[in-house]
Amino acid sequence: MDMHGHLGHDRRRFLALAAAASSVPLLSACGAGFGGGDSKSDGSAADDVTGSFDWRRHKGTTVKALLNKHPYTDALIADLKAFTAKTGIKVEYDVFPEDNYFDKLTVDLSSGRASYDIFMLGAYMVWQYGPPGWLEDLGPWMRNESATGAEWDQDDFLPSLLEGTQWSLKAGTPLGQGGQYALPWGWEANVVAYNTEVFDKLGLRPAESFDELRELAGTIKRKAPGAGFDGMYGVAVRGSRSWATIHPGFMTMFSRYKLKDFTVDGESLKPAMNSPEAITFTRDWADMVKKGGPPSWTSYTWYQCSSDLGAKKAGMLFDADTAAYFQAVKGASPAAGKIAFHPGPKGPDGSLATNMWIWSLGMNAKSKKKSAAWLFLQWATGKEHLRKGAIEYNHIDPVRKSVSDDPAYRDKMSELPGFIETFEAVQDQTRIQFTPQEQFFDATTSWASALQEIYGGKSAGPVLNGLADDLASKVG
């Protein structure tokens, strides 16, 4: 993702290297409690930190970070002098574009070299990197008052975000149990953004149901060109053969229908994306894209979706709120100033269940400088830095309640119609909607391939039944 705010979701080359990780023997399920719990750590380096908390405990030390090119990274780098002044710790860093960032991270972690002490990762990557033992369990550090200052204030984090990077390392078990394998740093809720200009011209209003969204997408594609919006289609959603196609708008609407990717049957995972209700939903989603989506949908990533909204090619975008944010801010695109936000269609029972992506920060389990690295993680996820990033830079959405409630932040975001209202409407129902398991990337990429087949004209039932049969043999 580039520095102007394109989203970090299309992990195009992650799968090949991540497959190697799956061959590493699993660790036994971790029994550590939540970060604020009372359970004891078992041999954690955090136990070596004693005495009163001291930000300058490791002055003169250098830690190294691996970072993805992203606006959150820009905000971090711009503020690093404040960290060094506070702690006496120097931070060296390498920044890679996302096309090869996860390649670099996966190779480094799997090698055991510990070239980097700290790194960015997505919450889903915990399911790949956690079982082989590559990630430090941060729970013992969080519980140790000698290692963690009271000002860090764990209770200030939105609970669903901390839970999103806490896992037992056992496939199918819910998040929010076991070790804390990363800290939330920034997150994205998947909602609808729309072009107010075309909506006003055609007398339209945002869809409150999936049926309305499907109809609305087709209406815009048919009528917008005649109203002066040449080449505009209805709704931008991802469509490339990638796991990233499934997790934003598709999984959000899927979850609002109370549908599941997998169910847990004893000790086994059972694919559920071929239930009768899921087959109907998937058929209708593909039909919506065919009648109201972009002509070259099967190649669409977050980048094309976001860019089309900004270029006035798409009347709506159903994707991460940040995908629209970076097109909506003043001067960012031809559509800037004409983009509003909406929670998106509710489920049949009124559900606003929303899938999220969490940019997180983790620590290398092989690091030789864990105590210094933990000071960095505390600072980078602390109130002071995150407030500055949100107000002075483009570090949104806030992972901390104190930042999202800050008047300066709210003033900044109130310039975007509906953003704060949408954020607040979906916040309590936004969480990772997938079932945690190591085969996540392969499974969702196969799911995206099946969606393309249905879009291409194949019957949804046989395609999804075939997908479920194939996945049952891999994840069961």
DRENKE-261831 format. One record per residue (C-alpha): residue number from 1; residue in one letter; x, y, z. Coordinates in Angstrom, 1 decimal, always signed. Each point is the difference from the previous one (the first is absolute). Last residue first. Layout:
% DRENKE-261831
<NUM, 'A', <X, Y, Z>>;
...
% end
This chain:
% DRENKE-261831
<476, 'G', <-10.6, -31.4, +8.9>>;
<475, 'V', <+1.8, +2.9, -1.7>>;
<474, 'K', <+1.2, -1.6, -3.2>>;
<473, 'S', <-2.4, -2.8, -0.8>>;
<472, 'A', <-3.0, +2.2, +1.0>>;
<471, 'L', <+1.4, +2.7, -2.3>>;
<470, 'D', <-0.5, -2.0, -3.1>>;
<469, 'D', <-3.5, -1.2, +0.9>>;
<468, 'A', <-1.0, +3.6, +0.9>>;
<467, 'L', <+1.3, +1.3, -3.3>>;
<466, 'G', <-1.9, -2.7, -1.9>>;
<465, 'N', <-3.2, +0.8, +1.8>>;
<464, 'L', <+0.6, +3.7, -0.7>>;
<463, 'V', <+0.3, -0.6, -3.8>>;
<462, 'P', <-2.9, -2.5, -0.1>>;
<461, 'G', <-2.3, +2.4, +1.8>>;
<460, 'A', <+1.0, +3.3, -1.7>>;
<459, 'S', <-0.7, -1.1, -3.5>>;
<458, 'K', <+2.7, +1.1, -2.4>>;
<457, 'G', <-0.5, +3.3, -1.9>>;
<456, 'G', <+3.3, +1.9, +0.2>>;
<455, 'Y', <-1.1, +1.6, +3.3>>;
<454, 'I', <-0.3, -3.5, +1.4>>;
<453, 'E', <+3.5, -0.9, -1.2>>;
<452, 'Q', <+1.4, +3.3, +1.5>>;
<451, 'L', <-1.6, -0.8, +3.3>>;
<450, 'A', <+1.6, -3.5, -0.1>>;
<449, 'S', <+3.4, +1.7, -0.5>>;
<448, 'A', <-0.6, +2.3, +2.9>>;
<447, 'W', <-0.8, -3.1, +2.2>>;
<446, 'S', <+3.2, -1.6, -1.1>>;
<445, 'T', <+1.9, +3.2, +1.1>>;
<444, 'T', <-2.0, -0.2, +3.3>>;
<443, 'A', <+1.1, -3.5, +0.7>>;
<442, 'D', <+3.6, +0.5, -0.9>>;
<441, 'F', <+0.3, +3.1, +2.2>>;
<440, 'F', <-1.9, -1.5, +2.9>>;
<439, 'Q', <+1.8, -3.3, +0.1>>;
<438, 'E', <+1.5, +0.7, +3.4>>;
<437, 'Q', <-3.4, +0.4, +1.8>>;
<436, 'P', <-2.0, +2.7, +1.6>>;
<435, 'T', <-3.7, +0.0, -1.0>>;
<434, 'F', <-0.7, +3.2, -1.9>>;
<433, 'Q', <-2.2, +2.9, +1.3>>;
<432, 'I', <+2.8, +2.1, +1.4>>;
<431, 'R', <-1.8, +2.7, +1.9>>;
<430, 'T', <-2.4, +2.9, -0.6>>;
<429, 'Q', <-3.3, -0.2, +1.9>>;
<428, 'D', <+0.8, +2.7, +2.6>>;
<427, 'Q', <+1.6, +2.3, -2.6>>;
<426, 'V', <-2.7, -0.2, -2.7>>;
<425, 'A', <-2.1, +3.0, +0.9>>;
<424, 'E', <+2.8, +2.0, +1.6>>;
<423, 'F', <+2.2, -0.1, -3.1>>;
<422, 'T', <-3.0, +0.7, -2.2>>;
<421, 'E', <-0.9, +3.1, +2.0>>;
<420, 'I', <+3.6, +1.2, +0.0>>;
<419, 'F', <+0.4, -0.4, -3.8>>;
<418, 'G', <-3.5, +1.3, -0.9>>;
<417, 'P', <+1.2, +3.0, -2.0>>;
<416, 'L', <+3.8, +0.4, +0.1>>;
<415, 'E', <+0.9, +3.3, +1.6>>;
<414, 'S', <-1.1, -1.6, +3.3>>;
<413, 'M', <+3.3, -2.0, -0.1>>;
<412, 'K', <+2.2, +3.0, +1.0>>;
<411, 'D', <-2.4, +1.3, +2.6>>;
<410, 'R', <-0.3, -3.5, +1.5>>;
<409, 'Y', <+3.8, -0.3, +0.2>>;
<408, 'A', <+0.3, +3.4, +1.7>>;
<407, 'P', <-2.9, -0.8, +2.4>>;
<406, 'D', <+1.7, -3.3, +1.2>>;
<405, 'D', <-2.6, -2.8, +0.2>>;
<404, 'S', <+1.7, -2.2, -2.6>>;
<403, 'V', <+3.3, +0.7, +1.7>>;
<402, 'S', <-1.1, -0.9, +3.5>>;
<401, 'K', <-1.8, -3.1, -1.3>>;
<400, 'R', <+3.3, -1.4, -1.4>>;
<399, 'V', <+0.3, -2.0, -3.2>>;
<398, 'P', <-0.5, +3.2, -2.0>>;
<397, 'D', <-1.1, -0.4, -3.6>>;
<396, 'I', <+2.1, +1.8, -1.3>>;
<395, 'H', <+3.7, +1.0, -0.1>>;
<394, 'N', <-0.1, +2.8, -2.6>>;
<393, 'Y', <+2.3, +2.6, +1.5>>;
<392, 'E', <-0.4, +2.8, +2.5>>;
<391, 'I', <-3.1, -1.1, +1.7>>;
<390, 'A', <+0.1, -3.8, -0.2>>;
<389, 'G', <+3.8, -0.3, +0.2>>;
<388, 'K', <+0.2, +2.4, +2.9>>;
<387, 'R', <-2.7, -1.9, +2.0>>;
<386, 'L', <+1.8, -3.2, -0.8>>;
<385, 'H', <+3.3, +1.3, +1.3>>;
<384, 'E', <-1.3, +1.3, +3.3>>;
<383, 'K', <-2.5, -2.8, +0.7>>;
<382, 'G', <+2.4, -2.9, -0.3>>;
<381, 'T', <+0.2, -2.6, -2.8>>;
<380, 'A', <+3.4, +1.2, -1.3>>;
<379, 'W', <+1.2, +0.8, +3.6>>;
<378, 'Q', <-0.9, -3.4, +1.4>>;
<377, 'L', <+1.4, -1.8, -3.1>>;
<376, 'F', <+3.3, +1.9, +0.4>>;
<375, 'L', <+0.3, -0.8, +3.7>>;
<374, 'W', <-0.7, -3.7, -1.0>>;
<373, 'A', <+2.9, +0.1, -2.5>>;
<372, 'A', <+2.3, +1.2, +2.8>>;
<371, 'S', <-1.1, -3.0, +2.2>>;
<370, 'K', <+0.2, -2.4, -2.9>>;
<369, 'K', <+3.5, +0.8, -1.2>>;
<368, 'K', <+1.3, -3.4, -1.0>>;
<367, 'S', <-2.9, -0.5, -2.3>>;
<366, 'K', <-0.9, -3.7, -0.8>>;
<365, 'A', <-3.7, +0.4, +0.9>>;
<364, 'N', <-0.2, +3.0, -2.4>>;
<363, 'M', <-2.3, +2.6, +1.3>>;
<362, 'G', <-3.3, +1.1, -1.5>>;
<361, 'L', <-1.7, +3.1, -1.2>>;
<360, 'S', <-3.5, -0.1, -1.4>>;
<359, 'W', <-2.0, +1.2, -3.0>>;
<358, 'I', <-3.5, -1.3, +0.7>>;
<357, 'W', <-2.4, -0.9, -2.8>>;
<356, 'M', <-3.6, -0.1, +0.9>>;
<355, 'N', <-3.2, -1.9, -0.8>>;
<354, 'T', <-3.3, +1.7, +0.8>>;
<353, 'A', <-3.1, -1.3, +1.8>>;
<352, 'L', <-2.6, +2.8, -0.6>>;
<351, 'S', <-3.0, -2.4, +0.7>>;
<350, 'G', <-3.5, +1.3, -0.5>>;
<349, 'D', <-1.6, -3.5, +0.0>>;
<348, 'P', <+0.2, -0.3, -3.8>>;
<347, 'G', <+3.5, +1.3, +0.0>>;
<346, 'K', <+0.6, +3.7, -0.2>>;
<345, 'P', <+1.3, +1.7, -3.2>>;
<344, 'G', <+2.9, +2.4, +0.3>>;
<343, 'P', <+1.3, +2.0, +2.9>>;
<342, 'H', <-0.1, +3.2, -2.1>>;
<341, 'F', <+2.8, +2.4, -1.0>>;
<340, 'A', <+0.0, +3.0, -2.3>>;
<339, 'I', <+2.1, +1.0, -3.0>>;
<338, 'K', <-0.5, +3.2, -2.0>>;
<337, 'G', <+2.8, +2.1, +1.6>>;
<336, 'A', <+2.6, -1.9, -1.8>>;
<335, 'A', <-1.5, -1.7, -3.1>>;
<334, 'P', <+2.8, +1.3, -2.3>>;
<333, 'S', <+2.6, -1.4, +2.4>>;
<332, 'A', <+2.1, +0.9, +3.1>>;
<331, 'G', <-0.5, +3.8, +0.0>>;
<330, 'K', <-2.0, +0.0, +3.2>>;
<329, 'V', <-0.5, -3.4, +1.6>>;
<328, 'A', <-2.4, -2.4, -1.7>>;
<327, 'Q', <+2.4, -2.3, -1.9>>;
<326, 'F', <+2.1, -0.8, +3.0>>;
<325, 'Y', <-3.2, -0.5, +2.1>>;
<324, 'A', <-1.5, -2.4, -2.6>>;
<323, 'A', <+2.5, -2.7, +0.4>>;
<322, 'T', <+0.3, +0.9, +3.7>>;
<321, 'D', <-3.6, -1.0, +0.5>>;
<320, 'A', <+0.9, -3.5, -1.2>>;
<319, 'D', <-2.2, -1.3, -2.8>>;
<318, 'F', <-3.4, +0.4, -1.6>>;
<317, 'L', <+0.6, +2.9, -2.4>>;
<316, 'M', <-2.8, +1.8, -1.7>>;
<315, 'G', <-0.7, +2.1, -3.2>>;
<314, 'A', <+3.2, -1.4, -1.6>>;
<313, 'K', <+1.8, +1.8, -2.9>>;
<312, 'K', <+0.0, +3.3, +1.8>>;
<311, 'A', <+3.9, -0.1, +0.1>>;
<310, 'G', <+0.1, -0.2, +3.8>>;
<309, 'L', <-2.4, -2.9, +0.1>>;
<308, 'D', <+1.9, -1.7, -2.9>>;
<307, 'S', <+3.3, +0.4, +1.9>>;
<306, 'S', <-1.3, -1.7, +3.1>>;
<305, 'C', <-1.3, -3.0, -1.9>>;
<304, 'Q', <+3.0, -0.2, -2.3>>;
<303, 'Y', <+2.4, +0.0, +3.0>>;
<302, 'W', <-2.0, -2.3, +2.1>>;
<301, 'T', <+0.4, -2.7, -2.7>>;
<300, 'Y', <-2.0, -0.5, -3.1>>;
<299, 'S', <+1.2, -2.5, -2.7>>;
<298, 'T', <-3.2, -2.0, +0.0>>;
<297, 'W', <-2.1, +3.2, -0.1>>;
<296, 'S', <+1.0, +1.0, -3.6>>;
<295, 'P', <-3.4, +1.5, -0.9>>;
<294, 'P', <-0.5, +1.7, +3.4>>;
<293, 'G', <-3.0, -0.8, +2.1>>;
<292, 'G', <-3.8, +0.5, -0.3>>;
<291, 'K', <-1.5, -2.8, -2.0>>;
<290, 'K', <+2.8, -2.6, +0.3>>;
<289, 'V', <+1.1, +1.2, +3.4>>;
<288, 'M', <-3.5, -0.3, +1.4>>;
<287, 'D', <-0.4, -3.5, -1.6>>;
<286, 'A', <+3.2, -1.1, +1.7>>;
<285, 'W', <-1.4, +1.1, +3.3>>;
<284, 'D', <-3.4, -1.6, -0.7>>;
<283, 'R', <+1.7, -3.4, -0.7>>;
<282, 'T', <+2.1, +0.3, +3.1>>;
<281, 'F', <-3.1, +0.8, +2.1>>;
<280, 'T', <-1.9, -3.0, -1.3>>;
<279, 'I', <+2.9, -2.4, +0.4>>;
<278, 'A', <+0.5, +1.3, +3.6>>;
<277, 'E', <-3.6, -0.6, +0.9>>;
<276, 'P', <+0.1, -3.5, -1.3>>;
<275, 'S', <+3.2, -0.7, +1.9>>;
<274, 'N', <+3.1, -0.1, -2.3>>;
<273, 'M', <+2.2, +2.5, +1.9>>;
<272, 'A', <-0.2, -2.3, +3.0>>;
<271, 'P', <+3.3, -1.9, -0.2>>;
<270, 'K', <+0.4, -2.3, +3.0>>;
<269, 'L', <+2.8, +0.5, +2.4>>;
<268, 'S', <+1.0, -3.0, +2.2>>;
<267, 'E', <+0.6, -0.7, +3.7>>;
<266, 'G', <-3.7, -0.4, +0.8>>;
<265, 'D', <-1.8, +1.5, -3.0>>;
<264, 'V', <+0.9, +3.7, -0.2>>;
<263, 'T', <-1.8, +2.0, -2.7>>;
<262, 'F', <+1.7, +1.7, -2.9>>;
<261, 'D', <-0.5, +3.1, -2.2>>;
<260, 'K', <-3.2, +1.0, +1.9>>;
<259, 'L', <-3.2, +1.7, -1.0>>;
<258, 'K', <-2.0, +2.2, +2.4>>;
<257, 'Y', <-1.3, +2.1, -3.0>>;
<256, 'R', <+2.0, +2.9, +1.4>>;
<255, 'S', <+3.0, -2.3, -0.2>>;
<254, 'F', <-0.3, -0.5, -3.7>>;
<253, 'M', <-0.4, +3.8, -0.4>>;
<252, 'T', <+3.3, +0.6, +1.8>>;
<251, 'M', <+1.7, -3.0, -1.7>>;
<250, 'F', <-0.8, +1.4, -3.4>>;
<249, 'G', <+0.8, +3.6, +0.8>>;
<248, 'P', <+3.5, -0.6, +1.3>>;
<247, 'H', <+1.4, -3.5, +0.6>>;
<246, 'I', <-0.8, -2.0, -3.1>>;
<245, 'T', <+1.9, +1.9, -2.7>>;
<244, 'A', <+3.1, +0.2, +2.2>>;
<243, 'W', <+0.4, -3.8, -0.2>>;
<242, 'S', <+1.0, +0.6, -3.6>>;
<241, 'R', <-1.4, -0.9, -3.4>>;
<240, 'S', <-0.9, +3.6, -0.8>>;
<239, 'G', <-3.6, +1.2, +0.6>>;
<238, 'R', <-0.1, +2.9, +2.4>>;
<237, 'V', <-3.1, +2.1, +0.3>>;
<236, 'A', <-0.8, +3.3, -1.8>>;
<235, 'V', <-3.7, +0.7, -0.3>>;
<234, 'G', <-2.2, +1.6, -2.7>>;
<233, 'Y', <+1.8, +0.8, -3.2>>;
<232, 'M', <+1.1, +3.4, -1.3>>;
<231, 'G', <+1.2, +0.1, -3.6>>;
<230, 'D', <-1.2, +3.6, -0.6>>;
<229, 'F', <-1.6, +1.6, +3.0>>;
<228, 'G', <-2.1, +2.6, -1.8>>;
<227, 'A', <-3.5, -1.2, +1.0>>;
<226, 'G', <-0.2, -2.4, -3.0>>;
<225, 'P', <+3.2, -1.7, +1.2>>;
<224, 'A', <-1.5, -0.4, +3.5>>;
<223, 'K', <-3.2, -1.8, -1.0>>;
<222, 'R', <+0.9, -3.6, -0.8>>;
<221, 'K', <+3.0, -0.5, +2.3>>;
<220, 'I', <-1.7, +2.0, +2.7>>;
<219, 'T', <-3.2, -2.0, -0.1>>;
<218, 'G', <+1.9, -3.3, +0.0>>;
<217, 'A', <+1.9, +0.9, +3.2>>;
<216, 'L', <-3.2, +1.3, +1.6>>;
<215, 'E', <-1.8, -3.3, -0.7>>;
<214, 'R', <+2.7, -2.1, +1.6>>;
<213, 'L', <+0.3, +2.4, +2.9>>;
<212, 'E', <-3.8, +0.0, +0.6>>;
<211, 'D', <+0.0, -3.8, +0.1>>;
<210, 'F', <+2.9, +0.1, +2.5>>;
<209, 'S', <-2.0, +2.3, +2.2>>;
<208, 'E', <+0.3, +3.6, +1.2>>;
<207, 'A', <+1.3, +1.4, -3.3>>;
<206, 'P', <+1.2, +3.6, -0.1>>;
<205, 'R', <-2.4, +2.5, -1.6>>;
<204, 'L', <-0.6, +0.9, -3.6>>;
<203, 'G', <-1.6, +3.0, -1.8>>;
<202, 'L', <+2.0, -0.5, -3.1>>;
<201, 'K', <+1.9, +3.3, +0.2>>;
<200, 'D', <+0.3, -0.2, +3.8>>;
<199, 'F', <+1.4, -3.5, -0.1>>;
<198, 'V', <+2.4, +1.0, -2.9>>;
<197, 'E', <+1.4, +2.9, +2.0>>;
<196, 'T', <+0.0, -1.8, +3.3>>;
<195, 'N', <+2.5, -2.6, -1.3>>;
<194, 'Y', <-0.1, -2.9, +2.5>>;
<193, 'A', <+1.9, -1.7, +2.8>>;
<192, 'V', <-1.2, -3.3, +1.3>>;
<191, 'V', <+1.6, -1.8, +3.0>>;
<190, 'N', <+2.8, -2.4, +0.8>>;
<189, 'A', <+1.7, +1.1, +3.3>>;
<188, 'E', <+3.7, +0.6, -0.1>>;
<187, 'W', <+2.5, -0.2, +2.9>>;
<186, 'G', <+3.1, +1.6, +1.3>>;
<185, 'W', <+2.7, -1.0, +2.6>>;
<184, 'P', <-1.5, -3.1, +1.6>>;
<183, 'L', <+2.6, -1.9, +2.0>>;
<182, 'A', <+1.4, -3.4, -1.0>>;
<181, 'Y', <+0.2, -3.6, +1.3>>;
<180, 'Q', <-2.1, +0.4, +3.2>>;
<179, 'G', <-0.1, -3.6, +1.1>>;
<178, 'G', <-3.1, -2.1, +0.8>>;
<177, 'Q', <-3.6, +1.0, -0.5>>;
<176, 'G', <-1.5, +3.1, -1.7>>;
<175, 'L', <-0.4, -1.7, -3.3>>;
<174, 'P', <-2.2, -3.0, -0.1>>;
<173, 'T', <+1.4, -3.5, -0.4>>;
<172, 'G', <-0.4, -1.5, -3.5>>;
<171, 'A', <+3.7, -0.8, -0.5>>;
<170, 'K', <+2.0, -0.1, +3.2>>;
<169, 'L', <+2.6, +2.8, +0.4>>;
<168, 'S', <-1.8, +1.2, +3.2>>;
<167, 'W', <-0.6, +3.4, -1.5>>;
<166, 'Q', <+0.3, +3.7, +0.8>>;
<165, 'T', <+0.5, +2.4, -3.0>>;
<164, 'G', <-3.7, +0.7, -0.5>>;
<163, 'E', <-0.7, +0.1, +3.7>>;
<162, 'L', <+2.0, +3.2, +0.3>>;
<161, 'L', <-2.0, +1.5, -2.8>>;
<160, 'S', <-3.4, -1.2, +1.3>>;
<159, 'P', <+0.7, +1.7, +3.4>>;
<158, 'L', <+0.5, +3.5, -1.4>>;
<157, 'F', <+3.2, +1.0, +1.7>>;
<156, 'D', <-0.2, +2.4, +3.0>>;
<155, 'D', <-0.1, -2.9, +2.4>>;
<154, 'Q', <+3.7, -0.7, -0.7>>;
<153, 'D', <+1.0, +3.3, +1.5>>;
<152, 'W', <+3.5, +0.7, -1.2>>;
<151, 'E', <+0.3, +2.7, +2.7>>;
<150, 'A', <+0.4, -2.8, +2.6>>;
<149, 'G', <+3.4, -0.8, -1.4>>;
<148, 'T', <+0.8, -3.5, -1.2>>;
<147, 'A', <+3.2, -2.0, +0.8>>;
<146, 'S', <+0.0, +0.3, +3.8>>;
<145, 'E', <-3.8, -0.2, +0.0>>;
<144, 'N', <+0.2, -3.4, -1.6>>;
<143, 'R', <-3.4, -1.0, -1.4>>;
<142, 'M', <+0.6, +1.5, -3.4>>;
<141, 'W', <+3.4, -1.6, -0.4>>;
<140, 'P', <-1.5, -3.4, +1.0>>;
<139, 'G', <-2.7, +0.5, -2.6>>;
<138, 'L', <+2.4, +0.9, -2.8>>;
<137, 'D', <+0.4, -3.6, -1.3>>;
<136, 'E', <+2.9, +0.3, -2.3>>;
<135, 'L', <-0.7, -1.0, -3.6>>;
<134, 'W', <+1.9, -2.6, -2.1>>;
<133, 'G', <-1.1, -3.0, +2.0>>;
<132, 'P', <-1.2, -2.1, -3.0>>;
<131, 'P', <-3.6, +0.4, +1.2>>;
<130, 'G', <+0.1, +3.8, +0.1>>;
<129, 'Y', <+1.2, +1.0, -3.5>>;
<128, 'Q', <-2.9, -1.4, -2.1>>;
<127, 'W', <-3.0, +0.8, +2.3>>;
<126, 'V', <+1.7, +3.2, +1.2>>;
<125, 'M', <+0.1, +1.0, -3.7>>;
<124, 'Y', <-3.8, +0.6, +0.2>>;
<123, 'A', <+0.7, +2.9, +2.4>>;
<122, 'G', <+2.1, +1.8, -2.7>>;
<121, 'L', <+3.7, +0.4, +0.6>>;
<120, 'M', <+2.4, +2.8, +0.7>>;
<119, 'F', <+3.4, -0.9, +1.5>>;
<118, 'I', <+2.2, +0.2, +3.0>>;
<117, 'D', <+3.4, -1.6, +0.9>>;
<116, 'Y', <+1.2, -0.4, -3.5>>;
<115, 'S', <+2.9, -2.1, -1.3>>;
<114, 'A', <-1.2, -2.7, +2.3>>;
<113, 'R', <+1.8, -2.8, -1.9>>;
<112, 'G', <-2.6, -2.6, +0.6>>;
<111, 'S', <-0.3, -0.7, -3.7>>;
<110, 'S', <-3.8, -0.2, +0.1>>;
<109, 'L', <-0.3, +3.5, +1.4>>;
<108, 'D', <+2.3, +1.6, -2.6>>;
<107, 'V', <-1.6, -1.8, -2.9>>;
<106, 'T', <-3.5, +0.9, +1.2>>;
<105, 'L', <+0.9, +3.6, +0.5>>;
<104, 'K', <+1.6, +0.5, -3.4>>;
<103, 'D', <-2.8, -1.7, -1.9>>;
<102, 'F', <-2.5, +2.0, +2.1>>;
<101, 'Y', <+1.6, +3.2, -1.2>>;
<100, 'N', <+0.3, -1.0, -3.7>>;
<99, 'D', <-2.9, +1.6, -1.7>>;
<98, 'E', <-0.7, +2.0, +3.2>>;
<97, 'P', <+2.8, +2.4, -0.6>>;
<96, 'F', <+3.0, -0.5, +2.4>>;
<95, 'V', <+1.2, +2.2, +2.8>>;
<94, 'D', <+3.1, -0.8, +2.0>>;
<93, 'Y', <+0.5, +1.4, +3.4>>;
<92, 'E', <+2.6, +1.0, +2.6>>;
<91, 'V', <-1.3, +1.2, +3.3>>;
<90, 'K', <+2.2, +1.6, +2.6>>;
<89, 'I', <-0.8, -0.4, +3.6>>;
<88, 'G', <+0.7, +2.9, +2.4>>;
<87, 'T', <-3.5, -0.5, +1.4>>;
<86, 'K', <-1.9, +3.3, -0.3>>;
<85, 'A', <+2.2, +1.8, -2.4>>;
<84, 'T', <+0.2, -3.2, -2.2>>;
<83, 'F', <-3.8, -0.2, +0.0>>;
<82, 'A', <-0.5, +3.6, -0.9>>;
<81, 'K', <+2.6, -0.2, -2.8>>;
<80, 'L', <-2.2, -2.9, -1.4>>;
<79, 'D', <-2.9, +2.4, -0.7>>;
<78, 'A', <+0.3, +0.4, -3.8>>;
<77, 'I', <+0.8, -3.7, -0.3>>;
<76, 'L', <-3.2, -1.0, +1.8>>;
<75, 'A', <-2.2, +2.3, -2.1>>;
<74, 'D', <+1.4, -1.3, -3.2>>;
<73, 'T', <-0.4, -3.5, +1.2>>;
<72, 'Y', <-3.7, +0.6, +0.6>>;
<71, 'P', <-0.2, +1.5, -3.5>>;
<70, 'H', <+1.3, -3.3, -1.4>>;
<69, 'K', <+3.2, -1.6, -1.4>>;
<68, 'N', <+0.3, -3.1, +2.1>>;
<67, 'L', <+2.4, +0.0, +2.9>>;
<66, 'L', <+2.9, -2.2, +1.3>>;
<65, 'A', <+1.4, +1.4, +3.2>>;
<64, 'K', <+3.4, -0.1, +1.6>>;
<63, 'V', <+1.0, +0.7, +3.6>>;
<62, 'T', <+3.0, +2.0, +1.1>>;
<61, 'T', <+1.0, +0.3, +3.7>>;
<60, 'G', <+1.6, +3.1, +1.5>>;
<59, 'K', <-2.7, +0.5, +2.5>>;
<58, 'H', <-1.5, -3.4, +1.1>>;
<57, 'R', <-1.7, +0.8, +3.3>>;
<56, 'R', <-0.8, +3.5, -1.2>>;
<55, 'W', <-3.8, -0.4, +0.1>>;
<54, 'D', <+0.3, -1.3, +3.6>>;
<53, 'F', <-2.7, -2.1, +1.8>>;
<52, 'S', <+1.1, -0.8, +3.6>>;
<51, 'G', <+1.8, -3.2, +0.8>>;
<50, 'T', <+0.0, -3.2, -2.1>>;
<49, 'V', <+0.3, -1.0, -3.6>>;
<48, 'D', <+1.3, -3.6, -0.2>>;
<47, 'D', <-3.6, -1.3, +0.0>>;
<46, 'A', <-0.7, +1.6, -3.3>>;
<45, 'A', <+2.5, -2.4, -1.6>>;
<44, 'S', <-2.8, -2.5, +0.3>>;
<43, 'G', <+0.7, -3.3, +1.7>>;
<42, 'D', <-3.6, -1.0, +0.6>>;
<41, 'S', <-2.2, +3.1, +0.5>>;
<40, 'K', <-2.3, +0.1, +3.0>>;
<39, 'S', <-3.8, +0.4, -0.4>>;
<38, 'D', <-1.6, +3.1, +1.7>>;
<37, 'G', <-1.6, +1.6, -3.0>>;
<36, 'G', <+0.6, +3.4, -1.7>>;
<35, 'G', <+1.7, -1.3, -3.1>>;
<34, 'F', <-2.3, -2.9, -0.3>>;
<33, 'G', <+1.0, -3.4, +1.5>>;
<32, 'A', <+2.8, -2.2, -1.1>>;
<31, 'G', <-1.1, -3.6, -0.7>>;
<30, 'C', <+1.8, -0.3, -3.4>>;
<29, 'A', <-1.2, -2.9, -2.2>>;
<28, 'S', <+2.9, -2.3, -0.7>>;
<27, 'L', <+2.4, +1.3, -2.6>>;
<26, 'L', <-0.6, -1.1, -3.5>>;
<25, 'P', <+2.7, -1.6, -2.1>>;
<24, 'V', <+1.3, +2.2, -2.9>>;
<23, 'S', <-1.5, -1.2, -3.3>>;
<22, 'S', <-2.6, +2.8, +0.1>>;
<21, 'A', <+2.7, +2.6, -0.1>>;
<20, 'A', <+1.0, -1.2, -3.5>>;
<19, 'A', <-3.4, +0.8, -1.2>>;
<18, 'A', <+0.5, +3.6, +1.2>>;
<17, 'L', <+2.7, +0.4, -2.6>>;
<16, 'A', <-2.3, -0.8, -2.9>>;
<15, 'L', <-3.0, +1.7, +1.5>>;
<14, 'F', <+1.4, +3.4, +0.7>>;
<13, 'R', <+0.5, +1.1, -3.6>>;
<12, 'R', <-3.0, +2.1, -0.6>>;
<11, 'R', <-0.8, +1.2, +3.5>>;
<10, 'D', <-2.7, +2.3, -1.3>>;
<9, 'H', <-1.2, +1.6, +3.3>>;
<8, 'G', <+2.2, +3.0, +0.8>>;
<7, 'L', <-2.2, +2.8, -1.1>>;
<6, 'H', <+1.1, +3.0, -2.1>>;
<5, 'G', <+0.9, +2.9, +2.3>>;
<4, 'H', <+2.1, +2.5, -1.8>>;
<3, 'M', <+3.2, -1.7, +1.3>>;
<2, 'D', <-0.4, -3.0, -2.2>>;
<1, 'M', <-1.5, -3.4, +0.9>>;
% end
